[in-house]
């Protein structure tokens, strides 16, 4: 991720401005969570490159673990 950010300096500047605004608005703990989520989402979208087949494959790979986690969480709280 760092190599890509240093190769695309405007993206790094926008991300730094977003981080500052997020920390200002939401505080340190929530701001850090939002920044990490945003960076992960941006890297994921760069990796798939807008390809619907890759997006479908990634969704298919995540479906079983997500369903398992959801079912386990519901059973624990029941």
mmCIF file of the N, C-alpha and C atoms, coordinates in Angstrom:
data_MODEL
# 
_entry.id   MODEL 
# 
loop_
_atom_site.group_PDB 
_atom_site.id 
_atom_site.type_symbol 
_atom_site.label_atom_id 
_atom_site.label_alt_id 
_atom_site.label_comp_id 
_atom_site.label_asym_id 
_atom_site.label_entity_id 
_atom_site.label_seq_id 
_atom_site.pdbx_PDB_ins_code 
_atom_site.Cartn_x 
_atom_site.Cartn_y 
_atom_site.Cartn_z 
_atom_site.occupancy 
_atom_site.B_iso_or_equiv 
_atom_site.pdbx_formal_charge 
_atom_site.auth_seq_id 
_atom_site.auth_comp_id 
_atom_site.auth_asym_id 
_atom_site.auth_atom_id 
_atom_site.pdbx_PDB_model_num 
ATOM 1   N N  . UNK A 1 1  ? 0.810   -1.181  0.000   1.00 0.00 ? 1  UNK A N  1 
ATOM 2   C CA . UNK A 1 1  ? 0.000   0.000   0.000   1.00 0.00 ? 1  UNK A CA 1 
ATOM 3   C C  . UNK A 1 1  ? 0.864   1.259   0.000   1.00 0.00 ? 1  UNK A C  1 
ATOM 4   N N  . UNK A 1 2  ? 1.953   1.244   0.776   1.00 0.00 ? 2  UNK A N  1 
ATOM 5   C CA . UNK A 1 2  ? 2.802   2.435   0.845   1.00 0.00 ? 2  UNK A CA 1 
ATOM 6   C C  . UNK A 1 2  ? 3.439   2.746   -0.495  1.00 0.00 ? 2  UNK A C  1 
ATOM 7   N N  . UNK A 1 3  ? 3.859   1.708   -1.229  1.00 0.00 ? 3  UNK A N  1 
ATOM 8   C CA . UNK A 1 3  ? 4.459   1.945   -2.537  1.00 0.00 ? 3  UNK A CA 1 
ATOM 9   C C  . UNK A 1 3  ? 3.462   2.589   -3.476  1.00 0.00 ? 3  UNK A C  1 
ATOM 10  N N  . UNK A 1 4  ? 2.237   2.146   -3.436  1.00 0.00 ? 4  UNK A N  1 
ATOM 11  C CA . UNK A 1 4  ? 1.205   2.714   -4.295  1.00 0.00 ? 4  UNK A CA 1 
ATOM 12  C C  . UNK A 1 4  ? 0.889   4.151   -3.886  1.00 0.00 ? 4  UNK A C  1 
ATOM 13  N N  . UNK A 1 5  ? 0.853   4.415   -2.587  1.00 0.00 ? 5  UNK A N  1 
ATOM 14  C CA . UNK A 1 5  ? 0.591   5.787   -2.135  1.00 0.00 ? 5  UNK A CA 1 
ATOM 15  C C  . UNK A 1 5  ? 1.724   6.726   -2.526  1.00 0.00 ? 5  UNK A C  1 
ATOM 16  N N  . UNK A 1 6  ? 2.963   6.271   -2.396  1.00 0.00 ? 6  UNK A N  1 
ATOM 17  C CA . UNK A 1 6  ? 4.081   7.136   -2.765  1.00 0.00 ? 6  UNK A CA 1 
ATOM 18  C C  . UNK A 1 6  ? 4.161   7.323   -4.273  1.00 0.00 ? 6  UNK A C  1 
ATOM 19  N N  . UNK A 1 7  ? 3.692   6.336   -5.027  1.00 0.00 ? 7  UNK A N  1 
ATOM 20  C CA . UNK A 1 7  ? 3.688   6.478   -6.483  1.00 0.00 ? 7  UNK A CA 1 
ATOM 21  C C  . UNK A 1 7  ? 2.589   7.440   -6.931  1.00 0.00 ? 7  UNK A C  1 
ATOM 22  N N  . UNK A 1 8  ? 1.521   7.534   -6.159  1.00 0.00 ? 8  UNK A N  1 
ATOM 23  C CA . UNK A 1 8  ? 0.408   8.430   -6.485  1.00 0.00 ? 8  UNK A CA 1 
ATOM 24  C C  . UNK A 1 8  ? 0.287   9.468   -5.372  1.00 0.00 ? 8  UNK A C  1 
ATOM 25  N N  . UNK A 1 9  ? 1.100   10.495  -5.452  1.00 0.00 ? 9  UNK A N  1 
ATOM 26  C CA . UNK A 1 9  ? 1.163   11.507  -4.391  1.00 0.00 ? 9  UNK A CA 1 
ATOM 27  C C  . UNK A 1 9  ? -0.175  12.221  -4.145  1.00 0.00 ? 9  UNK A C  1 
ATOM 28  N N  . UNK A 1 10 ? -0.959  12.576  -5.182  1.00 0.00 ? 10 UNK A N  1 
ATOM 29  C CA . UNK A 1 10 ? -2.244  13.235  -4.885  1.00 0.00 ? 10 UNK A CA 1 
ATOM 30  C C  . UNK A 1 10 ? -3.184  12.357  -4.052  1.00 0.00 ? 10 UNK A C  1 
ATOM 31  N N  . UNK A 1 11 ? -3.135  11.063  -4.281  1.00 0.00 ? 11 UNK A N  1 
ATOM 32  C CA . UNK A 1 11 ? -3.974  10.158  -3.497  1.00 0.00 ? 11 UNK A CA 1 
ATOM 33  C C  . UNK A 1 11 ? -3.564  10.169  -2.030  1.00 0.00 ? 11 UNK A C  1 
ATOM 34  N N  . UNK A 1 12 ? -2.266  10.222  -1.773  1.00 0.00 ? 12 UNK A N  1 
ATOM 35  C CA . UNK A 1 12 ? -1.758  10.266  -0.412  1.00 0.00 ? 12 UNK A CA 1 
ATOM 36  C C  . UNK A 1 12 ? -2.171  11.570  0.271   1.00 0.00 ? 12 UNK A C  1 
ATOM 37  N N  . UNK A 1 13 ? -2.137  12.669  -0.467  1.00 0.00 ? 13 UNK A N  1 
ATOM 38  C CA . UNK A 1 13 ? -2.537  13.960  0.097   1.00 0.00 ? 13 UNK A CA 1 
ATOM 39  C C  . UNK A 1 13 ? -4.022  13.958  0.438   1.00 0.00 ? 13 UNK A C  1 
ATOM 40  N N  . UNK A 1 14 ? -4.852  13.429  -0.457  1.00 0.00 ? 14 UNK A N  1 
ATOM 41  C CA . UNK A 1 14 ? -6.296  13.359  -0.193  1.00 0.00 ? 14 UNK A CA 1 
ATOM 42  C C  . UNK A 1 14 ? -6.570  12.456  1.011   1.00 0.00 ? 14 UNK A C  1 
ATOM 43  N N  . UNK A 1 15 ? -5.849  11.349  1.105   1.00 0.00 ? 15 UNK A N  1 
ATOM 44  C CA . UNK A 1 15 ? -6.036  10.444  2.245   1.00 0.00 ? 15 UNK A CA 1 
ATOM 45  C C  . UNK A 1 15 ? -5.606  11.119  3.550   1.00 0.00 ? 15 UNK A C  1 
ATOM 46  N N  . UNK A 1 16 ? -4.535  11.901  3.510   1.00 0.00 ? 16 UNK A N  1 
ATOM 47  C CA . UNK A 1 16 ? -4.098  12.612  4.711   1.00 0.00 ? 16 UNK A CA 1 
ATOM 48  C C  . UNK A 1 16 ? -5.116  13.673  5.126   1.00 0.00 ? 16 UNK A C  1 
ATOM 49  N N  . UNK A 1 17 ? -5.690  14.385  4.169   1.00 0.00 ? 17 UNK A N  1 
ATOM 50  C CA . UNK A 1 17 ? -6.729  15.370  4.480   1.00 0.00 ? 17 UNK A CA 1 
ATOM 51  C C  . UNK A 1 17 ? -7.971  14.680  5.039   1.00 0.00 ? 17 UNK A C  1 
ATOM 52  N N  . UNK A 1 18 ? -8.327  13.543  4.453   1.00 0.00 ? 18 UNK A N  1 
ATOM 53  C CA . UNK A 1 18 ? -9.467  12.775  4.956   1.00 0.00 ? 18 UNK A CA 1 
ATOM 54  C C  . UNK A 1 18 ? -9.208  12.304  6.385   1.00 0.00 ? 18 UNK A C  1 
ATOM 55  N N  . UNK A 1 19 ? -7.990  11.861  6.657   1.00 0.00 ? 19 UNK A N  1 
ATOM 56  C CA . UNK A 1 19 ? -7.660  11.406  8.007   1.00 0.00 ? 19 UNK A CA 1 
ATOM 57  C C  . UNK A 1 19 ? -7.779  12.546  9.010   1.00 0.00 ? 19 UNK A C  1 
ATOM 58  N N  . UNK A 1 20 ? -7.278  13.705  8.645   1.00 0.00 ? 20 UNK A N  1 
ATOM 59  C CA . UNK A 1 20 ? -7.384  14.857  9.547   1.00 0.00 ? 20 UNK A CA 1 
ATOM 60  C C  . UNK A 1 20 ? -8.826  15.236  9.819   1.00 0.00 ? 20 UNK A C  1 
ATOM 61  N N  . UNK A 1 21 ? -9.638  15.277  8.775   1.00 0.00 ? 21 UNK A N  1 
ATOM 62  C CA . UNK A 1 21 ? -11.054 15.618  8.948   1.00 0.00 ? 21 UNK A CA 1 
ATOM 63  C C  . UNK A 1 21 ? -11.785 14.555  9.755   1.00 0.00 ? 21 UNK A C  1 
ATOM 64  N N  . UNK A 1 22 ? -11.440 13.297  9.554   1.00 0.00 ? 22 UNK A N  1 
ATOM 65  C CA . UNK A 1 22 ? -12.086 12.218  10.283  1.00 0.00 ? 22 UNK A CA 1 
ATOM 66  C C  . UNK A 1 22 ? -11.729 12.265  11.763  1.00 0.00 ? 22 UNK A C  1 
ATOM 67  N N  . UNK A 1 23 ? -10.452 12.502  12.067  1.00 0.00 ? 23 UNK A N  1 
ATOM 68  C CA . UNK A 1 23 ? -10.055 12.629  13.472  1.00 0.00 ? 23 UNK A CA 1 
ATOM 69  C C  . UNK A 1 23 ? -10.737 13.832  14.115  1.00 0.00 ? 23 UNK A C  1 
ATOM 70  N N  . UNK A 1 24 ? -10.852 14.918  13.389  1.00 0.00 ? 24 UNK A N  1 
ATOM 71  C CA . UNK A 1 24 ? -11.477 16.127  13.914  1.00 0.00 ? 24 UNK A CA 1 
ATOM 72  C C  . UNK A 1 24 ? -12.959 15.886  14.223  1.00 0.00 ? 24 UNK A C  1 
ATOM 73  N N  . UNK A 1 25 ? -13.642 15.201  13.315  1.00 0.00 ? 25 UNK A N  1 
ATOM 74  C CA . UNK A 1 25 ? -15.088 15.031  13.452  1.00 0.00 ? 25 UNK A CA 1 
ATOM 75  C C  . UNK A 1 25 ? -15.474 13.912  14.419  1.00 0.00 ? 25 UNK A C  1 
ATOM 76  N N  . UNK A 1 26 ? -14.754 12.778  14.382  1.00 0.00 ? 26 UNK A N  1 
ATOM 77  C CA . UNK A 1 26 ? -15.188 11.600  15.127  1.00 0.00 ? 26 UNK A CA 1 
ATOM 78  C C  . UNK A 1 26 ? -14.307 11.235  16.308  1.00 0.00 ? 26 UNK A C  1 
ATOM 79  N N  . UNK A 1 27 ? -13.211 11.908  16.505  1.00 0.00 ? 27 UNK A N  1 
ATOM 80  C CA . UNK A 1 27 ? -12.300 11.559  17.593  1.00 0.00 ? 27 UNK A CA 1 
ATOM 81  C C  . UNK A 1 27 ? -11.307 10.495  17.159  1.00 0.00 ? 27 UNK A C  1 
ATOM 82  N N  . UNK A 1 28 ? -10.423 10.131  18.078  1.00 0.00 ? 28 UNK A N  1 
ATOM 83  C CA . UNK A 1 28 ? -9.319  9.232   17.713  1.00 0.00 ? 28 UNK A CA 1 
ATOM 84  C C  . UNK A 1 28 ? -9.760  7.798   17.472  1.00 0.00 ? 28 UNK A C  1 
ATOM 85  N N  . UNK A 1 29 ? -10.561 7.255   18.354  1.00 0.00 ? 29 UNK A N  1 
ATOM 86  C CA . UNK A 1 29 ? -10.899 5.833   18.217  1.00 0.00 ? 29 UNK A CA 1 
ATOM 87  C C  . UNK A 1 29 ? -11.805 5.573   17.014  1.00 0.00 ? 29 UNK A C  1 
ATOM 88  N N  . UNK A 1 30 ? -12.890 6.308   16.893  1.00 0.00 ? 30 UNK A N  1 
ATOM 89  C CA . UNK A 1 30 ? -13.783 6.115   15.743  1.00 0.00 ? 30 UNK A CA 1 
ATOM 90  C C  . UNK A 1 30 ? -13.124 6.564   14.449  1.00 0.00 ? 30 UNK A C  1 
ATOM 91  N N  . UNK A 1 31 ? -12.331 7.625   14.514  1.00 0.00 ? 31 UNK A N  1 
ATOM 92  C CA . UNK A 1 31 ? -11.627 8.099   13.328  1.00 0.00 ? 31 UNK A CA 1 
ATOM 93  C C  . UNK A 1 31 ? -10.652 7.074   12.794  1.00 0.00 ? 31 UNK A C  1 
ATOM 94  N N  . UNK A 1 32 ? -9.930  6.413   13.686  1.00 0.00 ? 32 UNK A N  1 
ATOM 95  C CA . UNK A 1 32 ? -8.984  5.391   13.261  1.00 0.00 ? 32 UNK A CA 1 
ATOM 96  C C  . UNK A 1 32 ? -9.695  4.215   12.607  1.00 0.00 ? 32 UNK A C  1 
ATOM 97  N N  . UNK A 1 33 ? -10.831 3.819   13.158  1.00 0.00 ? 33 UNK A N  1 
ATOM 98  C CA . UNK A 1 33 ? -11.603 2.728   12.564  1.00 0.00 ? 33 UNK A CA 1 
ATOM 99  C C  . UNK A 1 33 ? -12.077 3.105   11.170  1.00 0.00 ? 33 UNK A C  1 
ATOM 100 N N  . UNK A 1 34 ? -12.598 4.316   11.008  1.00 0.00 ? 34 UNK A N  1 
ATOM 101 C CA . UNK A 1 34 ? -13.072 4.761   9.698   1.00 0.00 ? 34 UNK A CA 1 
ATOM 102 C C  . UNK A 1 34 ? -11.944 4.876   8.678   1.00 0.00 ? 34 UNK A C  1 
ATOM 103 N N  . UNK A 1 35 ? -10.795 5.336   9.104   1.00 0.00 ? 35 UNK A N  1 
ATOM 104 C CA . UNK A 1 35 ? -9.661  5.466   8.187   1.00 0.00 ? 35 UNK A CA 1 
ATOM 105 C C  . UNK A 1 35 ? -9.177  4.095   7.731   1.00 0.00 ? 35 UNK A C  1 
ATOM 106 N N  . UNK A 1 36 ? -9.055  3.159   8.654   1.00 0.00 ? 36 UNK A N  1 
ATOM 107 C CA . UNK A 1 36 ? -8.621  1.809   8.283   1.00 0.00 ? 36 UNK A CA 1 
ATOM 108 C C  . UNK A 1 36 ? -9.627  1.171   7.336   1.00 0.00 ? 36 UNK A C  1 
ATOM 109 N N  . UNK A 1 37 ? -10.908 1.317   7.630   1.00 0.00 ? 37 UNK A N  1 
ATOM 110 C CA . UNK A 1 37 ? -11.937 0.765   6.741   1.00 0.00 ? 37 UNK A CA 1 
ATOM 111 C C  . UNK A 1 37 ? -11.867 1.391   5.354   1.00 0.00 ? 37 UNK A C  1 
ATOM 112 N N  . UNK A 1 38 ? -11.642 2.685   5.290   1.00 0.00 ? 38 UNK A N  1 
ATOM 113 C CA . UNK A 1 38 ? -11.550 3.368   3.999   1.00 0.00 ? 38 UNK A CA 1 
ATOM 114 C C  . UNK A 1 38 ? -10.347 2.910   3.205   1.00 0.00 ? 38 UNK A C  1 
ATOM 115 N N  . UNK A 1 39 ? -9.208  2.775   3.862   1.00 0.00 ? 39 UNK A N  1 
ATOM 116 C CA . UNK A 1 39 ? -8.000  2.328   3.165   1.00 0.00 ? 39 UNK A CA 1 
ATOM 117 C C  . UNK A 1 39 ? -8.173  0.901   2.651   1.00 0.00 ? 39 UNK A C  1 
ATOM 118 N N  . UNK A 1 40 ? -8.767  0.036   3.450   1.00 0.00 ? 40 UNK A N  1 
ATOM 119 C CA . UNK A 1 40 ? -9.005  -1.344  3.019   1.00 0.00 ? 40 UNK A CA 1 
ATOM 120 C C  . UNK A 1 40 ? -9.954  -1.373  1.821   1.00 0.00 ? 40 UNK A C  1 
ATOM 121 N N  . UNK A 1 41 ? -11.018 -0.580  1.872   1.00 0.00 ? 41 UNK A N  1 
ATOM 122 C CA . UNK A 1 41 ? -11.958 -0.532  0.754   1.00 0.00 ? 41 UNK A CA 1 
ATOM 123 C C  . UNK A 1 41 ? -11.292 -0.002  -0.515  1.00 0.00 ? 41 UNK A C  1 
ATOM 124 N N  . UNK A 1 42 ? -10.470 1.032   -0.397  1.00 0.00 ? 42 UNK A N  1 
ATOM 125 C CA . UNK A 1 42 ? -9.785  1.580   -1.572  1.00 0.00 ? 42 UNK A CA 1 
ATOM 126 C C  . UNK A 1 42 ? -8.791  0.584   -2.166  1.00 0.00 ? 42 UNK A C  1 
ATOM 127 N N  . UNK A 1 43 ? -8.065  -0.122  -1.317  1.00 0.00 ? 43 UNK A N  1 
ATOM 128 C CA . UNK A 1 43 ? -7.117  -1.123  -1.816  1.00 0.00 ? 43 UNK A CA 1 
ATOM 129 C C  . UNK A 1 43 ? -7.858  -2.278  -2.485  1.00 0.00 ? 43 UNK A C  1 
ATOM 130 N N  . UNK A 1 44 ? -8.973  -2.679  -1.911  1.00 0.00 ? 44 UNK A N  1 
ATOM 131 C CA . UNK A 1 44 ? -9.765  -3.755  -2.508  1.00 0.00 ? 44 UNK A CA 1 
ATOM 132 C C  . UNK A 1 44 ? -10.289 -3.335  -3.872  1.00 0.00 ? 44 UNK A C  1 
ATOM 133 N N  . UNK A 1 45 ? -10.803 -2.112  -3.959  1.00 0.00 ? 45 UNK A N  1 
ATOM 134 C CA . UNK A 1 45 ? -11.327 -1.651  -5.252  1.00 0.00 ? 45 UNK A CA 1 
ATOM 135 C C  . UNK A 1 45 ? -10.213 -1.493  -6.279  1.00 0.00 ? 45 UNK A C  1 
ATOM 136 N N  . UNK A 1 46 ? -9.002  -1.143  -5.849  1.00 0.00 ? 46 UNK A N  1 
ATOM 137 C CA . UNK A 1 46 ? -7.873  -1.084  -6.782  1.00 0.00 ? 46 UNK A CA 1 
ATOM 138 C C  . UNK A 1 46 ? -7.476  -2.473  -7.261  1.00 0.00 ? 46 UNK A C  1 
ATOM 139 N N  . UNK A 1 47 ? -7.535  -3.454  -6.367  1.00 0.00 ? 47 UNK A N  1 
ATOM 140 C CA . UNK A 1 47 ? -7.135  -4.810  -6.741  1.00 0.00 ? 47 UNK A CA 1 
ATOM 141 C C  . UNK A 1 47 ? -8.092  -5.434  -7.747  1.00 0.00 ? 47 UNK A C  1 
ATOM 142 N N  . UNK A 1 48 ? -9.395  -5.215  -7.580  1.00 0.00 ? 48 UNK A N  1 
ATOM 143 C CA . UNK A 1 48 ? -10.336 -5.830  -8.521  1.00 0.00 ? 48 UNK A CA 1 
ATOM 144 C C  . UNK A 1 48 ? -10.458 -5.011  -9.792  1.00 0.00 ? 48 UNK A C  1 
ATOM 145 N N  . UNK A 1 49 ? -10.130 -3.729  -9.729  1.00 0.00 ? 49 UNK A N  1 
ATOM 146 C CA . UNK A 1 49 ? -10.109 -2.903  -10.925 1.00 0.00 ? 49 UNK A CA 1 
ATOM 147 C C  . UNK A 1 49 ? -11.456 -2.756  -11.621 1.00 0.00 ? 49 UNK A C  1 
ATOM 148 N N  . UNK A 1 50 ? -12.543 -2.868  -10.895 1.00 0.00 ? 50 UNK A N  1 
ATOM 149 C CA . UNK A 1 50 ? -13.863 -2.726  -11.498 1.00 0.00 ? 50 UNK A CA 1 
ATOM 150 C C  . UNK A 1 50 ? -14.327 -3.937  -12.279 1.00 0.00 ? 50 UNK A C  1 
ATOM 151 N N  . UNK A 1 51 ? -13.625 -5.053  -12.156 1.00 0.00 ? 51 UNK A N  1 
ATOM 152 C CA . UNK A 1 51 ? -13.995 -6.270  -12.873 1.00 0.00 ? 51 UNK A CA 1 
ATOM 153 C C  . UNK A 1 51 ? -15.102 -6.994  -12.118 1.00 0.00 ? 51 UNK A C  1 
ATOM 154 N N  . UNK A 1 52 ? -16.232 -7.194  -12.764 1.00 0.00 ? 52 UNK A N  1 
ATOM 155 C CA . UNK A 1 52 ? -17.383 -7.824  -12.114 1.00 0.00 ? 52 UNK A CA 1 
ATOM 156 C C  . UNK A 1 52 ? -17.104 -9.285  -11.763 1.00 0.00 ? 52 UNK A C  1 
ATOM 157 N N  . UNK A 1 53 ? -16.308 -9.970  -12.556 1.00 0.00 ? 53 UNK A N  1 
ATOM 158 C CA . UNK A 1 53 ? -15.991 -11.373 -12.275 1.00 0.00 ? 53 UNK A CA 1 
ATOM 159 C C  . UNK A 1 53 ? -15.166 -11.489 -10.996 1.00 0.00 ? 53 UNK A C  1 
ATOM 160 N N  . UNK A 1 54 ? -14.164 -10.606 -10.842 1.00 0.00 ? 54 UNK A N  1 
ATOM 161 C CA . UNK A 1 54 ? -13.345 -10.622 -9.635  1.00 0.00 ? 54 UNK A CA 1 
ATOM 162 C C  . UNK A 1 54 ? -14.173 -10.237 -8.410  1.00 0.00 ? 54 UNK A C  1 
ATOM 163 N N  . UNK A 1 55 ? -15.090 -9.290  -8.574  1.00 0.00 ? 55 UNK A N  1 
ATOM 164 C CA . UNK A 1 55 ? -15.947 -8.898  -7.466  1.00 0.00 ? 55 UNK A CA 1 
ATOM 165 C C  . UNK A 1 55 ? -16.863 -10.047 -7.061  1.00 0.00 ? 55 UNK A C  1 
ATOM 166 N N  . UNK A 1 56 ? -17.429 -10.757 -8.022  1.00 0.00 ? 56 UNK A N  1 
ATOM 167 C CA . UNK A 1 56 ? -18.271 -11.909 -7.726  1.00 0.00 ? 56 UNK A CA 1 
ATOM 168 C C  . UNK A 1 56 ? -17.502 -13.023 -7.043  1.00 0.00 ? 56 UNK A C  1 
ATOM 169 N N  . UNK A 1 57 ? -16.272 -13.249 -7.495  1.00 0.00 ? 57 UNK A N  1 
ATOM 170 C CA . UNK A 1 57 ? -15.435 -14.270 -6.877  1.00 0.00 ? 57 UNK A CA 1 
ATOM 171 C C  . UNK A 1 57 ? -15.100 -13.906 -5.435  1.00 0.00 ? 57 UNK A C  1 
ATOM 172 N N  . UNK A 1 58 ? -14.778 -12.635 -5.197  1.00 0.00 ? 58 UNK A N  1 
ATOM 173 C CA . UNK A 1 58 ? -14.464 -12.197 -3.835  1.00 0.00 ? 58 UNK A CA 1 
ATOM 174 C C  . UNK A 1 58 ? -15.690 -12.302 -2.935  1.00 0.00 ? 58 UNK A C  1 
ATOM 175 N N  . UNK A 1 59 ? -16.863 -11.934 -3.452  1.00 0.00 ? 59 UNK A N  1 
ATOM 176 C CA . UNK A 1 59 ? -18.093 -12.052 -2.665  1.00 0.00 ? 59 UNK A CA 1 
ATOM 177 C C  . UNK A 1 59 ? -18.408 -13.513 -2.359  1.00 0.00 ? 59 UNK A C  1 
ATOM 178 N N  . UNK A 1 60 ? -18.186 -14.380 -3.344  1.00 0.00 ? 60 UNK A N  1 
ATOM 179 C CA . UNK A 1 60 ? -18.427 -15.811 -3.136  1.00 0.00 ? 60 UNK A CA 1 
ATOM 180 C C  . UNK A 1 60 ? -17.478 -16.371 -2.085  1.00 0.00 ? 60 UNK A C  1 
ATOM 181 N N  . UNK A 1 61 ? -16.219 -15.941 -2.097  1.00 0.00 ? 61 UNK A N  1 
ATOM 182 C CA . UNK A 1 61 ? -15.248 -16.420 -1.117  1.00 0.00 ? 61 UNK A CA 1 
ATOM 183 C C  . UNK A 1 61 ? -15.569 -15.936 0.294   1.00 0.00 ? 61 UNK A C  1 
ATOM 184 N N  . UNK A 1 62 ? -16.230 -14.805 0.416   1.00 0.00 ? 62 UNK A N  1 
ATOM 185 C CA . UNK A 1 62 ? -16.547 -14.265 1.731   1.00 0.00 ? 62 UNK A CA 1 
ATOM 186 C C  . UNK A 1 62 ? -17.895 -14.707 2.268   1.00 0.00 ? 62 UNK A C  1 
ATOM 187 N N  . UNK A 1 63 ? -18.728 -15.278 1.432   1.00 0.00 ? 63 UNK A N  1 
ATOM 188 C CA . UNK A 1 63 ? -20.091 -15.608 1.833   1.00 0.00 ? 63 UNK A CA 1 
ATOM 189 C C  . UNK A 1 63 ? -20.132 -16.663 2.943   1.00 0.00 ? 63 UNK A C  1 
ATOM 190 N N  . UNK A 1 64 ? -19.413 -17.759 2.801   1.00 0.00 ? 64 UNK A N  1 
ATOM 191 C CA . UNK A 1 64 ? -19.454 -18.824 3.809   1.00 0.00 ? 64 UNK A CA 1 
ATOM 192 C C  . UNK A 1 64 ? -18.897 -18.363 5.159   1.00 0.00 ? 64 UNK A C  1 
ATOM 193 N N  . UNK A 1 65 ? -17.716 -17.712 5.225   1.00 0.00 ? 65 UNK A N  1 
ATOM 194 C CA . UNK A 1 65 ? -17.249 -17.245 6.540   1.00 0.00 ? 65 UNK A CA 1 
ATOM 195 C C  . UNK A 1 65 ? -18.165 -16.203 7.170   1.00 0.00 ? 65 UNK A C  1 
ATOM 196 N N  . UNK A 1 66 ? -18.756 -15.318 6.345   1.00 0.00 ? 66 UNK A N  1 
ATOM 197 C CA . UNK A 1 66 ? -19.656 -14.303 6.887   1.00 0.00 ? 66 UNK A CA 1 
ATOM 198 C C  . UNK A 1 66 ? -20.917 -14.950 7.452   1.00 0.00 ? 66 UNK A C  1 
ATOM 199 N N  . UNK A 1 67 ? -21.462 -15.931 6.765   1.00 0.00 ? 67 UNK A N  1 
ATOM 200 C CA . UNK A 1 67 ? -22.648 -16.625 7.258   1.00 0.00 ? 67 UNK A CA 1 
ATOM 201 C C  . UNK A 1 67 ? -22.330 -17.396 8.535   1.00 0.00 ? 67 UNK A C  1 
ATOM 202 N N  . UNK A 1 68 ? -21.164 -18.006 8.598   1.00 0.00 ? 68 UNK A N  1 
ATOM 203 C CA . UNK A 1 68 ? -20.743 -18.740 9.790   1.00 0.00 ? 68 UNK A CA 1 
ATOM 204 C C  . UNK A 1 68 ? -20.601 -17.792 10.980  1.00 0.00 ? 68 UNK A C  1 
ATOM 205 N N  . UNK A 1 69 ? -19.974 -16.648 10.762  1.00 0.00 ? 69 UNK A N  1 
ATOM 206 C CA . UNK A 1 69 ? -19.802 -15.663 11.833  1.00 0.00 ? 69 UNK A CA 1 
ATOM 207 C C  . UNK A 1 69 ? -21.152 -15.114 12.297  1.00 0.00 ? 69 UNK A C  1 
ATOM 208 N N  . UNK A 1 70 ? -22.027 -14.810 11.364  1.00 0.00 ? 70 UNK A N  1 
ATOM 209 C CA . UNK A 1 70 ? -23.357 -14.301 11.720  1.00 0.00 ? 70 UNK A CA 1 
ATOM 210 C C  . UNK A 1 70 ? -24.137 -15.339 12.512  1.00 0.00 ? 70 UNK A C  1 
ATOM 211 N N  . UNK A 1 71 ? -24.148 -16.577 12.056  1.00 0.00 ? 71 UNK A N  1 
ATOM 212 C CA . UNK A 1 71 ? -24.883 -17.633 12.741  1.00 0.00 ? 71 UNK A CA 1 
ATOM 213 C C  . UNK A 1 71 ? -24.310 -17.872 14.123  1.00 0.00 ? 71 UNK A C  1 
ATOM 214 N N  . UNK A 1 72 ? -23.000 -17.876 14.237  1.00 0.00 ? 72 UNK A N  1 
ATOM 215 C CA . UNK A 1 72 ? -22.369 -18.058 15.550  1.00 0.00 ? 72 UNK A CA 1 
ATOM 216 C C  . UNK A 1 72 ? -22.690 -16.934 16.509  1.00 0.00 ? 72 UNK A C  1 
ATOM 217 N N  . UNK A 1 73 ? -22.692 -15.712 16.010  1.00 0.00 ? 73 UNK A N  1 
ATOM 218 C CA . UNK A 1 73 ? -23.013 -14.559 16.863  1.00 0.00 ? 73 UNK A CA 1 
ATOM 219 C C  . UNK A 1 73 ? -24.461 -14.619 17.333  1.00 0.00 ? 73 UNK A C  1 
ATOM 220 N N  . UNK A 1 74 ? -25.374 -14.987 16.449  1.00 0.00 ? 74 UNK A N  1 
ATOM 221 C CA . UNK A 1 74 ? -26.775 -15.096 16.833  1.00 0.00 ? 74 UNK A CA 1 
ATOM 222 C C  . UNK A 1 74 ? -26.946 -16.194 17.869  1.00 0.00 ? 74 UNK A C  1 
ATOM 223 N N  . UNK A 1 75 ? -26.293 -17.333 17.683  1.00 0.00 ? 75 UNK A N  1 
ATOM 224 C CA . UNK A 1 75 ? -26.416 -18.430 18.646  1.00 0.00 ? 75 UNK A CA 1 
ATOM 225 C C  . UNK A 1 75 ? -25.840 -18.071 19.997  1.00 0.00 ? 75 UNK A C  1 
ATOM 226 N N  . UNK A 1 76 ? -24.761 -17.325 20.036  1.00 0.00 ? 76 UNK A N  1 
ATOM 227 C CA . UNK A 1 76 ? -24.169 -16.922 21.303  1.00 0.00 ? 76 UNK A CA 1 
ATOM 228 C C  . UNK A 1 76 ? -25.111 -15.997 22.065  1.00 0.00 ? 76 UNK A C  1 
ATOM 229 N N  . UNK A 1 77 ? -25.739 -15.073 21.363  1.00 0.00 ? 77 UNK A N  1 
ATOM 230 C CA . UNK A 1 77 ? -26.635 -14.145 22.042  1.00 0.00 ? 77 UNK A CA 1 
ATOM 231 C C  . UNK A 1 77 ? -27.981 -14.752 22.393  1.00 0.00 ? 77 UNK A C  1 
ATOM 232 N N  . UNK A 1 78 ? -28.336 -15.850 21.735  1.00 0.00 ? 78 UNK A N  1 
ATOM 233 C CA . UNK A 1 78 ? -29.589 -16.519 22.087  1.00 0.00 ? 78 UNK A CA 1 
ATOM 234 C C  . UNK A 1 78 ? -29.394 -17.309 23.363  1.00 0.00 ? 78 UNK A C  1 
# 
